[in-house]
Amino acid sequence: MSSLTTQQNPADFYDFEGALSEEERKVLARTRAFMREEVQPLIAAHWAEGTFPRELIDRFRESGLVGLPYEGYGEPGPAASHLLTGMMAMEMSRVDASVATFFGVHNGLAMYAIQSGGDQEQRDRWLPGMATMETVGAFALTEPLDGSDIAAGMHTTARRDGDTWVLDGEKRWIGNATFADHVVVWARDVDDDQVKGFVVGRGTPGFEATRIEHKTSLRIVENADVELTGVRVPEADRLQNVSSFRDVAEILRATRSGVAWQALGVMIGAYELALRYATEREQFGRPLAGFQLVQDLLVKSLANITSSWGLLLQLARLQDAGTFRDEHSSLAKAHVTARMREVVAWAREIFGGNGIVLDYDVARFFADAEAIYSFEGTREMNTLIVGKAITGESAFV
């Protein structure tokens, strides 16, 4: 095991970072430095206030970390591997899950929707600016009345009117929507009853995004309620390679694994805080780390981290080989987020009363885990996807 790995990430007990190439490890180190130096000093105050630090957008523009999965649009060179982008998501969540979510919505959901759902003209029109974060993206799928059943229950409609489309409906929990330049909106075509995708620009008449207040999880993310009232979108801004919800599902299949990597990062962040606290905090004249029950919690946390990391490492390899399926990403999301819930609770337990005070950071990880546990498919829905794959029987309804 390399000394660099153990020094930089004490949770990497089996040297999983060693699976990266030397160049990839440099990118991961750059991600780590960016999060520690640019992001971490801002987080506690913004989490307490429930505000997003807009100045980070400019810092991301200069970081060279945006757009790496998209060859020809991000940094020069081939597209980043799924293993590298997964570990980048992990590294971001290791410091703050909200900033990782902001980045994942833009760099993952929004950009990938355009990459996979748009034609070449649309990719060339939108992706270059998004790859440098000169423009920011959002992804509007979930609705107030439809979450897990969005495939069959989508209420937002699209009506063709000559060379334009008219969108009407509501969306909810839309990250980045209050300040995004491009919002990918999914709506059901009233003529053929199929879901289609539209890129709605900032300031389009009839589009209104209102920030959701009073959240207790991912407080830094600006989730929004979105109202679409007669929003007119030209045919040129309809994603040309999307013709049904099956195409949307392909996008979600590809991005769901990123949420599992975020959950791993949250586990690691909470574990590191608890490990450090246990070695520094003394009770009964000795460090907490010297008590058997505390060591038990730490070792169980490390085991959850290690087993989850191994699962995600193999998932990334399947993705890079082009052989992964829906049930692969669903199992990862369901399993890793459940293990995350255990780890953040054990970490908070080690802190005792200090575990509910924001000054010690672990409370933030504990709270943020709840949102990650639920979005991009609940544990129950992902379990049923895997259950259908292994039994051949659908138990969704």
C-alpha atoms as a printed R data frame, in Angstrom:
    type eleno elety resid chain resno       x       y       z
1   ATOM     1    CA   MET     A     1   0.000   0.000   0.000
2   ATOM     2    CA   SER     A     2   1.480   3.331  -1.023
3   ATOM     3    CA   SER     A     3   2.286   5.934   1.593
4   ATOM     4    CA   LEU     A     4   0.581   8.570  -0.577
5   ATOM     5    CA   THR     A     5  -2.700   6.684  -0.450
6   ATOM     6    CA   THR     A     6  -2.653   6.102   3.292
7   ATOM     7    CA   GLN     A     7  -1.658   9.683   3.978
8   ATOM     8    CA   GLN     A     8  -4.277  11.257   1.710
9   ATOM     9    CA   ASN     A     9  -7.201   8.910   2.447
10  ATOM    10    CA   PRO     A    10  -6.968   6.831   5.622
11  ATOM    11    CA   ALA     A    11 -10.269   5.158   4.727
12  ATOM    12    CA   ASP     A    12  -8.676   3.517   1.664
13  ATOM    13    CA   PHE     A    13  -7.719   0.415   3.643
14  ATOM    14    CA   TYR     A    14  -7.274  -1.814   0.572
15  ATOM    15    CA   ASP     A    15  -5.617   0.815  -1.681
16  ATOM    16    CA   PHE     A    16  -8.489   1.141  -4.149
17  ATOM    17    CA   GLU     A    17  -6.966   4.356  -5.461
18  ATOM    18    CA   GLY     A    18  -4.165   2.162  -6.756
19  ATOM    19    CA   ALA     A    19  -6.575   1.000  -9.487
20  ATOM    20    CA   LEU     A    20  -6.248   4.431 -11.104
21  ATOM    21    CA   SER     A    21  -3.508   5.291 -13.566
22  ATOM    22    CA   GLU     A    22  -0.868   7.801 -12.545
23  ATOM    23    CA   GLU     A    23  -2.554  10.528 -14.614
24  ATOM    24    CA   GLU     A    24  -5.932   9.724 -13.088
25  ATOM    25    CA   ARG     A    25  -4.465   9.914  -9.607
26  ATOM    26    CA   LYS     A    26  -3.201  13.403 -10.416
27  ATOM    27    CA   VAL     A    27  -6.736  14.452 -11.346
28  ATOM    28    CA   LEU     A    28  -8.068  12.922  -8.124
29  ATOM    29    CA   ALA     A    29  -5.396  14.751  -6.124
30  ATOM    30    CA   ARG     A    30  -6.413  17.988  -7.854
31  ATOM    31    CA   THR     A    31 -10.040  17.317  -6.904
32  ATOM    32    CA   ARG     A    32  -8.992  16.669  -3.307
33  ATOM    33    CA   ALA     A    33  -6.995  19.869  -3.126
34  ATOM    34    CA   PHE     A    34  -9.799  21.919  -4.679
35  ATOM    35    CA   MET     A    35 -12.348  20.644  -2.187
36  ATOM    36    CA   ARG     A    36 -10.055  21.149   0.816
37  ATOM    37    CA   GLU     A    37  -8.779  24.581  -0.176
38  ATOM    38    CA   GLU     A    38 -11.661  26.219  -2.041
39  ATOM    39    CA   VAL     A    39 -14.784  24.530  -0.705
40  ATOM    40    CA   GLN     A    40 -14.280  23.386   2.868
41  ATOM    41    CA   PRO     A    41 -13.695  26.876   4.365
42  ATOM    42    CA   LEU     A    42 -17.090  28.036   3.040
43  ATOM    43    CA   ILE     A    43 -19.303  25.112   3.924
44  ATOM    44    CA   ALA     A    44 -20.374  25.400   7.566
45  ATOM    45    CA   ALA     A    45 -21.648  28.978   7.285
46  ATOM    46    CA   HIS     A    46 -23.559  28.347   4.049
47  ATOM    47    CA   TRP     A    47 -25.026  25.083   5.373
48  ATOM    48    CA   ALA     A    48 -26.279  26.914   8.462
49  ATOM    49    CA   GLU     A    49 -27.852  29.661   6.346
50  ATOM    50    CA   GLY     A    50 -29.148  27.316   3.649
51  ATOM    51    CA   THR     A    51 -27.433  29.247   0.845
52  ATOM    52    CA   PHE     A    52 -25.290  28.212  -2.097
53  ATOM    53    CA   PRO     A    53 -21.851  29.877  -2.380
54  ATOM    54    CA   ARG     A    54 -22.155  31.274  -5.912
55  ATOM    55    CA   GLU     A    55 -18.480  32.225  -5.929
56  ATOM    56    CA   LEU     A    56 -17.683  28.529  -6.279
57  ATOM    57    CA   ILE     A    57 -18.940  28.601  -9.860
58  ATOM    58    CA   ASP     A    58 -16.049  30.874 -10.848
59  ATOM    59    CA   ARG     A    59 -13.624  28.659  -8.948
60  ATOM    60    CA   PHE     A    60 -14.928  25.553 -10.698
61  ATOM    61    CA   ARG     A    61 -14.383  27.297 -14.038
62  ATOM    62    CA   GLU     A    62 -10.705  27.608 -13.225
63  ATOM    63    CA   SER     A    63 -10.314  24.119 -11.727
64  ATOM    64    CA   GLY     A    64 -10.142  21.998 -14.878
65  ATOM    65    CA   LEU     A    65 -12.464  19.474 -13.219
66  ATOM    66    CA   VAL     A    66 -15.632  20.120 -15.251
67  ATOM    67    CA   GLY     A    67 -16.606  18.220 -18.384
68  ATOM    68    CA   LEU     A    68 -14.023  15.450 -18.054
69  ATOM    69    CA   PRO     A    69 -16.418  12.621 -19.065
70  ATOM    70    CA   TYR     A    70 -17.126  14.302 -22.425
71  ATOM    71    CA   GLU     A    71 -14.367  13.888 -24.973
72  ATOM    72    CA   GLY     A    72 -13.931  16.958 -27.120
73  ATOM    73    CA   TYR     A    73 -15.707  19.264 -24.683
74  ATOM    74    CA   GLY     A    74 -13.789  19.161 -21.382
75  ATOM    75    CA   GLU     A    75 -10.050  19.109 -20.815
76  ATOM    76    CA   PRO     A    76  -7.951  17.927 -23.793
77  ATOM    77    CA   GLY     A    77  -7.573  14.174 -24.083
78  ATOM    78    CA   PRO     A    78  -9.881  11.138 -23.949
79  ATOM    79    CA   ALA     A    79 -13.026  11.028 -21.862
80  ATOM    80    CA   ALA     A    80 -12.424  10.272 -18.196
81  ATOM    81    CA   SER     A    81 -13.136   6.714 -17.071
82  ATOM    82    CA   HIS     A    82 -16.137   5.905 -14.924
83  ATOM    83    CA   LEU     A    83 -13.720   4.870 -12.208
84  ATOM    84    CA   LEU     A    84 -12.092   8.298 -12.165
85  ATOM    85    CA   THR     A    85 -15.350  10.261 -12.304
86  ATOM    86    CA   GLY     A    86 -16.784   8.042  -9.571
87  ATOM    87    CA   MET     A    87 -13.828   8.664  -7.300
88  ATOM    88    CA   MET     A    88 -14.092  12.384  -8.045
89  ATOM    89    CA   ALA     A    89 -17.718  12.314  -6.844
90  ATOM    90    CA   MET     A    90 -16.544  10.406  -3.781
91  ATOM    91    CA   GLU     A    91 -13.801  12.943  -3.094
92  ATOM    92    CA   MET     A    92 -16.234  15.851  -3.371
93  ATOM    93    CA   SER     A    93 -18.755  14.245  -1.018
94  ATOM    94    CA   ARG     A    94 -15.960  13.454   1.403
95  ATOM    95    CA   VAL     A    95 -15.890  17.210   2.057
96  ATOM    96    CA   ASP     A    96 -19.471  18.241   1.281
97  ATOM    97    CA   ALA     A    97 -22.374  16.339  -0.267
98  ATOM    98    CA   SER     A    98 -24.190  19.520  -1.299
99  ATOM    99    CA   VAL     A    99 -21.382  20.783  -3.515
100 ATOM   100    CA   ALA     A   100 -20.973  17.262  -4.892
101 ATOM   101    CA   THR     A   101 -24.695  17.257  -5.725
102 ATOM   102    CA   PHE     A   102 -24.504  20.658  -7.429
103 ATOM   103    CA   PHE     A   103 -21.607  19.351  -9.504
104 ATOM   104    CA   GLY     A   104 -23.339  16.040 -10.236
105 ATOM   105    CA   VAL     A   105 -26.530  17.723 -11.449
106 ATOM   106    CA   HIS     A   106 -24.548  19.937 -13.813
107 ATOM   107    CA   ASN     A   107 -21.718  17.641 -14.897
108 ATOM   108    CA   GLY     A   108 -23.774  14.465 -14.782
109 ATOM   109    CA   LEU     A   109 -27.515  14.717 -15.270
110 ATOM   110    CA   ALA     A   110 -27.737  17.902 -17.350
111 ATOM   111    CA   MET     A   111 -24.648  17.438 -19.504
112 ATOM   112    CA   TYR     A   112 -25.222  13.729 -20.019
113 ATOM   113    CA   ALA     A   113 -28.841  14.350 -21.023
114 ATOM   114    CA   ILE     A   114 -27.608  16.681 -23.765
115 ATOM   115    CA   GLN     A   115 -24.722  14.390 -24.720
116 ATOM   116    CA   SER     A   116 -26.922  11.325 -25.087
117 ATOM   117    CA   GLY     A   117 -30.262  12.901 -25.979
118 ATOM   118    CA   GLY     A   118 -29.169  15.721 -28.254
119 ATOM   119    CA   ASP     A   119 -27.959  15.627 -31.837
120 ATOM   120    CA   GLN     A   120 -24.489  16.806 -32.825
121 ATOM   121    CA   GLU     A   121 -25.574  20.402 -33.417
122 ATOM   122    CA   GLN     A   122 -27.109  20.576 -29.956
123 ATOM   123    CA   ARG     A   123 -24.046  19.042 -28.315
124 ATOM   124    CA   ASP     A   124 -21.797  21.555 -30.049
125 ATOM   125    CA   ARG     A   125 -24.110  24.408 -29.099
126 ATOM   126    CA   TRP     A   126 -24.483  23.715 -25.374
127 ATOM   127    CA   LEU     A   127 -21.722  21.430 -24.117
128 ATOM   128    CA   PRO     A   128 -18.634  23.640 -24.669
129 ATOM   129    CA   GLY     A   129 -19.945  26.337 -22.314
130 ATOM   130    CA   MET     A   130 -21.151  23.763 -19.818
131 ATOM   131    CA   ALA     A   131 -17.795  21.949 -19.909
132 ATOM   132    CA   THR     A   132 -16.100  25.096 -18.627
133 ATOM   133    CA   MET     A   133 -19.051  26.019 -16.374
134 ATOM   134    CA   GLU     A   134 -19.493  29.275 -18.225
135 ATOM   135    CA   THR     A   135 -23.085  28.083 -18.218
136 ATOM   136    CA   VAL     A   136 -24.737  25.927 -15.549
137 ATOM   137    CA   GLY     A   137 -27.238  23.136 -16.122
138 ATOM   138    CA   ALA     A   138 -30.196  21.629 -14.272
139 ATOM   139    CA   PHE     A   139 -32.375  18.549 -14.793
140 ATOM   140    CA   ALA     A   140 -36.138  18.790 -14.238
141 ATOM   141    CA   LEU     A   141 -37.826  15.394 -14.001
142 ATOM   142    CA   THR     A   142 -39.495  14.904 -10.576
143 ATOM   143    CA   GLU     A   143 -42.927  16.435 -10.031
144 ATOM   144    CA   PRO     A   144 -44.937  17.354  -6.914
145 ATOM   145    CA   LEU     A   145 -47.239  14.354  -7.358
146 ATOM   146    CA   ASP     A   146 -44.849  11.981  -9.111
147 ATOM   147    CA   GLY     A   147 -41.486  10.683  -7.942
148 ATOM   148    CA   SER     A   148 -40.981   6.924  -8.161
149 ATOM   149    CA   ASP     A   149 -43.905   6.594 -10.607
150 ATOM   150    CA   ILE     A   150 -42.785   9.418 -12.888
151 ATOM   151    CA   ALA     A   151 -42.519   7.103 -15.918
152 ATOM   152    CA   ALA     A   152 -46.266   6.494 -15.972
153 ATOM   153    CA   GLY     A   153 -47.524   9.480 -14.030
154 ATOM   154    CA   MET     A   154 -45.806  12.526 -15.564
155 ATOM   155    CA   HIS     A   155 -48.260  15.429 -15.598
156 ATOM   156    CA   THR     A   156 -46.123  18.082 -17.321
157 ATOM   157    CA   THR     A   157 -47.257  18.343 -20.940
158 ATOM   158    CA   ALA     A   158 -45.741  19.432 -24.240
159 ATOM   159    CA   ARG     A   159 -47.955  20.574 -27.097
160 ATOM   160    CA   ARG     A   160 -46.602  21.151 -30.610
161 ATOM   161    CA   ASP     A   161 -47.517  24.525 -32.121
162 ATOM   162    CA   GLY     A   162 -45.852  24.933 -35.500
163 ATOM   163    CA   ASP     A   163 -42.102  25.193 -35.011
164 ATOM   164    CA   THR     A   164 -42.405  25.571 -31.234
165 ATOM   165    CA   TRP     A   165 -43.540  23.515 -28.272
166 ATOM   166    CA   VAL     A   166 -45.662  24.786 -25.399
167 ATOM   167    CA   LEU     A   167 -44.839  23.354 -21.966
168 ATOM   168    CA   ASP     A   168 -47.212  23.402 -19.001
169 ATOM   169    CA   GLY     A   169 -46.822  21.771 -15.607
170 ATOM   170    CA   GLU     A   170 -44.843  21.677 -12.380
171 ATOM   171    CA   LYS     A   171 -41.548  20.152 -11.266
172 ATOM   172    CA   ARG     A   172 -40.175  19.759  -7.738
173 ATOM   173    CA   TRP     A   173 -36.781  19.230  -6.078
174 ATOM   174    CA   ILE     A   174 -34.939  20.583  -9.102
175 ATOM   175    CA   GLY     A   175 -31.334  21.276  -8.081
176 ATOM   176    CA   ASN     A   176 -29.612  24.374  -9.531
177 ATOM   177    CA   ALA     A   177 -32.870  25.526 -11.160
178 ATOM   178    CA   THR     A   178 -32.884  28.933  -9.441
179 ATOM   179    CA   PHE     A   179 -29.724  30.039 -11.251
180 ATOM   180    CA   ALA     A   180 -29.156  27.543 -14.089
181 ATOM   181    CA   ASP     A   181 -28.651  28.787 -17.630
182 ATOM   182    CA   HIS     A   182 -30.002  25.582 -19.212
183 ATOM   183    CA   VAL     A   183 -32.725  23.441 -17.626
184 ATOM   184    CA   VAL     A   184 -33.457  20.073 -19.225
185 ATOM   185    CA   VAL     A   185 -37.225  19.695 -18.804
186 ATOM   186    CA   TRP     A   186 -39.033  16.421 -19.380
187 ATOM   187    CA   ALA     A   187 -42.654  16.557 -20.537
188 ATOM   188    CA   ARG     A   188 -45.269  14.236 -22.018
189 ATOM   189    CA   ASP     A   189 -46.254  14.940 -25.633
190 ATOM   190    CA   VAL     A   190 -50.057  15.289 -25.695
191 ATOM   191    CA   ASP     A   191 -50.201  13.861 -29.232
192 ATOM   192    CA   ASP     A   192 -48.317  10.568 -28.851
193 ATOM   193    CA   ASP     A   193 -48.215  10.301 -25.006
194 ATOM   194    CA   GLN     A   194 -44.411   9.872 -25.109
195 ATOM   195    CA   VAL     A   195 -41.919  11.701 -22.882
196 ATOM   196    CA   LYS     A   196 -39.649  14.188 -24.632
197 ATOM   197    CA   GLY     A   197 -36.822  16.441 -23.459
198 ATOM   198    CA   PHE     A   198 -36.500  20.212 -23.879
199 ATOM   199    CA   VAL     A   199 -33.690  22.610 -22.997
200 ATOM   200    CA   VAL     A   200 -35.232  25.736 -21.470
201 ATOM   201    CA   GLY     A   201 -33.010  28.785 -21.224
202 ATOM   202    CA   ARG     A   202 -32.790  31.151 -18.284
203 ATOM   203    CA   GLY     A   203 -35.336  33.959 -18.497
204 ATOM   204    CA   THR     A   204 -37.743  32.128 -20.797
205 ATOM   205    CA   PRO     A   205 -41.241  33.616 -20.258
206 ATOM   206    CA   GLY     A   206 -43.500  31.363 -18.211
207 ATOM   207    CA   PHE     A   207 -40.630  29.547 -16.466
208 ATOM   208    CA   GLU     A   208 -40.479  30.274 -12.727
209 ATOM   209    CA   ALA     A   209 -38.209  28.564 -10.185
210 ATOM   210    CA   THR     A   210 -38.768  29.123  -6.456
211 ATOM   211    CA   ARG     A   211 -36.225  27.877  -3.949
212 ATOM   212    CA   ILE     A   212 -37.506  25.267  -1.497
213 ATOM   213    CA   GLU     A   213 -36.939  26.512   2.040
214 ATOM   214    CA   HIS     A   214 -36.611  24.837   5.461
215 ATOM   215    CA   LYS     A   215 -34.689  21.760   4.289
216 ATOM   216    CA   THR     A   216 -32.852  19.684   6.881
217 ATOM   217    CA   SER     A   217 -30.639  17.891   4.339
218 ATOM   218    CA   LEU     A   218 -28.361  19.152   1.543
219 ATOM   219    CA   ARG     A   219 -29.166  22.651   2.699
220 ATOM   220    CA   ILE     A   220 -26.601  24.244   0.395
221 ATOM   221    CA   VAL     A   221 -28.233  22.849  -2.758
222 ATOM   222    CA   GLU     A   222 -30.774  25.268  -4.212
223 ATOM   223    CA   ASN     A   223 -33.604  22.847  -4.933
224 ATOM   224    CA   ALA     A   224 -36.573  24.537  -6.543
225 ATOM   225    CA   ASP     A   225 -40.251  24.218  -7.260
226 ATOM   226    CA   VAL     A   226 -40.593  24.953 -10.959
227 ATOM   227    CA   GLU     A   227 -43.754  26.228 -12.631
228 ATOM   228    CA   LEU     A   228 -44.122  26.042 -16.398
229 ATOM   229    CA   THR     A   229 -46.930  28.189 -17.730
230 ATOM   230    CA   GLY     A   230 -47.171  28.347 -21.504
231 ATOM   231    CA   VAL     A   231 -43.392  28.074 -21.847
232 ATOM   232    CA   ARG     A   232 -42.553  28.222 -25.547
233 ATOM   233    CA   VAL     A   233 -39.526  26.227 -26.688
234 ATOM   234    CA   PRO     A   234 -38.393  26.069 -30.319
235 ATOM   235    CA   GLU     A   235 -38.191  22.663 -31.990
236 ATOM   236    CA   ALA     A   236 -34.435  23.263 -32.285
237 ATOM   237    CA   ASP     A   237 -34.243  23.075 -28.466
238 ATOM   238    CA   ARG     A   238 -36.032  19.738 -28.204
239 ATOM   239    CA   LEU     A   239 -33.537  16.933 -27.589
240 ATOM   240    CA   GLN     A   240 -33.640  15.206 -30.945
241 ATOM   241    CA   ASN     A   241 -32.577  11.726 -29.840
242 ATOM   242    CA   VAL     A   242 -35.208  11.336 -27.110
243 ATOM   243    CA   SER     A   243 -38.488   9.769 -28.163
244 ATOM   244    CA   SER     A   244 -39.777   8.028 -25.015
245 ATOM   245    CA   PHE     A   245 -39.175   7.534 -21.299
246 ATOM   246    CA   ARG     A   246 -36.934   4.606 -22.213
247 ATOM   247    CA   ASP     A   247 -34.355   7.182 -23.328
248 ATOM   248    CA   VAL     A   248 -34.717   9.037 -20.016
249 ATOM   249    CA   ALA     A   249 -34.204   5.758 -18.153
250 ATOM   250    CA   GLU     A   250 -30.923   5.255 -20.002
251 ATOM   251    CA   ILE     A   251 -29.705   8.594 -18.665
252 ATOM   252    CA   LEU     A   252 -30.748   7.704 -15.112
253 ATOM   253    CA   ARG     A   253 -29.096   4.294 -15.383
254 ATOM   254    CA   ALA     A   254 -25.796   5.963 -16.251
255 ATOM   255    CA   THR     A   255 -25.975   8.614 -13.529
256 ATOM   256    CA   ARG     A   256 -27.372   6.527 -10.638
257 ATOM   257    CA   SER     A   257 -23.972   5.030  -9.922
258 ATOM   258    CA   GLY     A   258 -22.650   8.543  -9.308
259 ATOM   259    CA   VAL     A   259 -25.005   8.860  -6.343
260 ATOM   260    CA   ALA     A   260 -23.615   5.635  -4.899
261 ATOM   261    CA   TRP     A   261 -20.117   7.137  -5.157
262 ATOM   262    CA   GLN     A   262 -21.428  10.224  -3.339
263 ATOM   263    CA   ALA     A   263 -22.741   7.974  -0.563
264 ATOM   264    CA   LEU     A   264 -19.310   6.394  -0.276
265 ATOM   265    CA   GLY     A   265 -17.773   9.856   0.048
266 ATOM   266    CA   VAL     A   266 -20.200  10.771   2.825
267 ATOM   267    CA   MET     A   267 -19.265   7.575   4.662
268 ATOM   268    CA   ILE     A   268 -15.575   8.383   4.339
269 ATOM   269    CA   GLY     A   269 -16.015  11.977   5.483
270 ATOM   270    CA   ALA     A   270 -17.994  10.954   8.564
271 ATOM   271    CA   TYR     A   271 -15.587   8.112   9.384
272 ATOM   272    CA   GLU     A   272 -12.535  10.385   9.156
273 ATOM   273    CA   LEU     A   273 -14.135  12.910  11.486
274 ATOM   274    CA   ALA     A   274 -15.031  10.197  13.990
275 ATOM   275    CA   LEU     A   275 -11.574   8.610  13.822
276 ATOM   276    CA   ARG     A   276  -9.863  11.941  14.421
277 ATOM   277    CA   TYR     A   277 -12.227  12.841  17.266
278 ATOM   278    CA   ALA     A   278 -11.771   9.436  18.907
279 ATOM   279    CA   THR     A   279  -8.003   9.840  18.986
280 ATOM   280    CA   GLU     A   280  -8.123  13.398  20.358
281 ATOM   281    CA   ARG     A   281 -11.050  13.315  22.792
282 ATOM   282    CA   GLU     A   282 -10.292  11.916  26.254
283 ATOM   283    CA   GLN     A   283 -12.722  10.376  28.736
284 ATOM   284    CA   PHE     A   284 -11.818   8.621  31.973
285 ATOM   285    CA   GLY     A   285  -8.202   9.675  31.436
286 ATOM   286    CA   ARG     A   286  -7.684   8.040  28.032
287 ATOM   287    CA   PRO     A   287  -8.589   8.678  24.372
288 ATOM   288    CA   LEU     A   288 -11.976   7.438  23.197
289 ATOM   289    CA   ALA     A   289 -10.105   5.366  20.632
290 ATOM   290    CA   GLY     A   290  -8.794   3.190  23.455
291 ATOM   291    CA   PHE     A   291 -12.246   1.845  24.327
292 ATOM   292    CA   GLN     A   292 -13.426  -1.412  22.790
293 ATOM   293    CA   LEU     A   293 -16.930  -0.210  21.916
294 ATOM   294    CA   VAL     A   294 -15.567   2.822  20.075
295 ATOM   295    CA   GLN     A   295 -13.122   0.658  18.126
296 ATOM   296    CA   ASP     A   296 -16.030  -1.616  17.223
297 ATOM   297    CA   LEU     A   297 -17.943   1.291  15.684
298 ATOM   298    CA   LEU     A   298 -14.876   2.472  13.790
299 ATOM   299    CA   VAL     A   299 -14.082  -0.974  12.411
300 ATOM   300    CA   LYS     A   300 -17.688  -1.586  11.354
301 ATOM   301    CA   SER     A   301 -17.611   1.782   9.580
302 ATOM   302    CA   LEU     A   302 -14.375   0.924   7.811
303 ATOM   303    CA   ALA     A   303 -15.815  -2.447   6.751
304 ATOM   304    CA   ASN     A   304 -18.872  -0.724   5.231
305 ATOM   305    CA   ILE     A   305 -16.611   1.701   3.393
306 ATOM   306    CA   THR     A   306 -14.312  -1.032   2.116
307 ATOM   307    CA   SER     A   307 -17.050  -3.378   0.917
308 ATOM   308    CA   SER     A   308 -18.929  -0.508  -0.767
309 ATOM   309    CA   TRP     A   309 -15.764   0.739  -2.461
310 ATOM   310    CA   GLY     A   310 -15.046  -2.742  -3.822
311 ATOM   311    CA   LEU     A   311 -18.578  -3.013  -5.224
312 ATOM   312    CA   LEU     A   312 -18.302   0.388  -6.894
313 ATOM   313    CA   LEU     A   313 -14.861  -0.395  -8.295
314 ATOM   314    CA   GLN     A   314 -16.263  -3.402 -10.141
315 ATOM   315    CA   LEU     A   315 -19.351  -1.443 -11.241
316 ATOM   316    CA   ALA     A   316 -17.079   1.206 -12.783
317 ATOM   317    CA   ARG     A   317 -15.192  -1.512 -14.628
318 ATOM   318    CA   LEU     A   318 -18.460  -2.862 -16.029
319 ATOM   319    CA   GLN     A   319 -19.427   0.653 -17.103
320 ATOM   320    CA   ASP     A   320 -16.083   1.258 -18.797
321 ATOM   321    CA   ALA     A   321 -16.454  -2.091 -20.582
322 ATOM   322    CA   GLY     A   322 -19.992  -1.175 -21.683
323 ATOM   323    CA   THR     A   323 -21.496  -4.292 -20.080
324 ATOM   324    CA   PHE     A   324 -23.315  -2.885 -17.047
325 ATOM   325    CA   ARG     A   325 -27.091  -3.114 -16.713
326 ATOM   326    CA   ASP     A   326 -29.838  -1.318 -14.781
327 ATOM   327    CA   GLU     A   327 -29.705  -3.809 -11.953
328 ATOM   328    CA   HIS     A   328 -25.967  -3.247 -11.470
329 ATOM   329    CA   SER     A   329 -26.331   0.471 -10.740
330 ATOM   330    CA   SER     A   330 -29.534  -0.141  -8.758
331 ATOM   331    CA   LEU     A   331 -27.877  -2.667  -6.460
332 ATOM   332    CA   ALA     A   332 -25.003  -0.264  -5.877
333 ATOM   333    CA   LYS     A   333 -27.277   2.658  -5.084
334 ATOM   334    CA   ALA     A   334 -29.511   0.656  -2.751
335 ATOM   335    CA   HIS     A   335 -26.692  -1.107  -0.908
336 ATOM   336    CA   VAL     A   336 -24.170   1.708  -0.552
337 ATOM   337    CA   THR     A   337 -26.699   4.290   0.626
338 ATOM   338    CA   ALA     A   338 -27.970   1.860   3.273
339 ATOM   339    CA   ARG     A   339 -24.412   1.291   4.498
340 ATOM   340    CA   MET     A   340 -23.895   5.069   4.485
341 ATOM   341    CA   ARG     A   341 -26.843   5.521   6.829
342 ATOM   342    CA   GLU     A   342 -25.218   3.132   9.296
343 ATOM   343    CA   VAL     A   343 -21.816   4.809   9.152
344 ATOM   344    CA   VAL     A   344 -23.032   8.368   9.675
345 ATOM   345    CA   ALA     A   345 -25.088   7.221  12.667
346 ATOM   346    CA   TRP     A   346 -22.109   5.429  14.211
347 ATOM   347    CA   ALA     A   347 -19.882   8.452  13.577
348 ATOM   348    CA   ARG     A   348 -22.387  10.767  15.241
349 ATOM   349    CA   GLU     A   349 -22.606   8.338  18.145
350 ATOM   350    CA   ILE     A   350 -18.860   8.548  18.738
351 ATOM   351    CA   PHE     A   351 -19.156  12.332  19.057
352 ATOM   352    CA   GLY     A   352 -21.814  12.056  21.750
353 ATOM   353    CA   GLY     A   353 -23.488  15.402  22.402
354 ATOM   354    CA   ASN     A   354 -20.996  17.192  20.173
355 ATOM   355    CA   GLY     A   355 -22.382  15.152  17.290
356 ATOM   356    CA   ILE     A   356 -25.424  17.404  16.983
357 ATOM   357    CA   VAL     A   357 -23.420  20.642  16.842
358 ATOM   358    CA   LEU     A   358 -22.537  21.972  13.405
359 ATOM   359    CA   ASP     A   359 -19.110  23.118  14.642
360 ATOM   360    CA   TYR     A   360 -17.969  19.479  14.637
361 ATOM   361    CA   ASP     A   361 -19.157  18.823  11.037
362 ATOM   362    CA   VAL     A   362 -20.408  15.284  11.625
363 ATOM   363    CA   ALA     A   363 -23.984  16.574  12.078
364 ATOM   364    CA   ARG     A   364 -23.863  17.881   8.515
365 ATOM   365    CA   PHE     A   365 -22.863  14.469   7.155
366 ATOM   366    CA   PHE     A   366 -25.552  12.802   9.278
367 ATOM   367    CA   ALA     A   367 -28.264  15.098   7.908
368 ATOM   368    CA   ASP     A   368 -27.082  15.122   4.286
369 ATOM   369    CA   ALA     A   369 -27.105  11.331   4.140
370 ATOM   370    CA   GLU     A   370 -30.898  11.321   4.283
371 ATOM   371    CA   ALA     A   371 -31.324  13.087   0.945
372 ATOM   372    CA   ILE     A   372 -28.761  10.881  -0.787
373 ATOM   373    CA   TYR     A   373 -30.552   7.823   0.586
374 ATOM   374    CA   SER     A   374 -33.755   8.902  -1.206
375 ATOM   375    CA   PHE     A   375 -32.928  10.629  -4.495
376 ATOM   376    CA   GLU     A   376 -32.050   8.996  -7.832
377 ATOM   377    CA   GLY     A   377 -34.356   6.125  -6.924
378 ATOM   378    CA   THR     A   378 -35.300   5.108  -3.393
379 ATOM   379    CA   ARG     A   379 -33.834   1.992  -1.829
380 ATOM   380    CA   GLU     A   380 -37.191   0.282  -2.280
381 ATOM   381    CA   MET     A   381 -37.443   1.049  -6.014
382 ATOM   382    CA   ASN     A   382 -33.866   0.037  -6.685
383 ATOM   383    CA   THR     A   383 -34.404  -3.147  -4.709
384 ATOM   384    CA   LEU     A   384 -37.378  -4.016  -6.931
385 ATOM   385    CA   ILE     A   385 -35.289  -3.420 -10.062
386 ATOM   386    CA   VAL     A   386 -32.726  -5.919  -8.795
387 ATOM   387    CA   GLY     A   387 -35.458  -8.273  -7.588
388 ATOM   388    CA   LYS     A   388 -37.033  -8.386 -11.051
389 ATOM   389    CA   ALA     A   389 -33.625  -9.063 -12.611
390 ATOM   390    CA   ILE     A   390 -32.845 -12.043 -10.395
391 ATOM   391    CA   THR     A   391 -36.334 -13.610 -10.243
392 ATOM   392    CA   GLY     A   392 -37.880 -12.642 -13.556
393 ATOM   393    CA   GLU     A   393 -40.953 -11.418 -11.674
394 ATOM   394    CA   SER     A   394 -42.051  -7.791 -11.479
395 ATOM   395    CA   ALA     A   395 -43.226  -6.754  -7.993
396 ATOM   396    CA   PHE     A   396 -43.571  -2.999  -8.589
397 ATOM   397    CA   VAL     A   397 -47.350  -2.982  -8.105
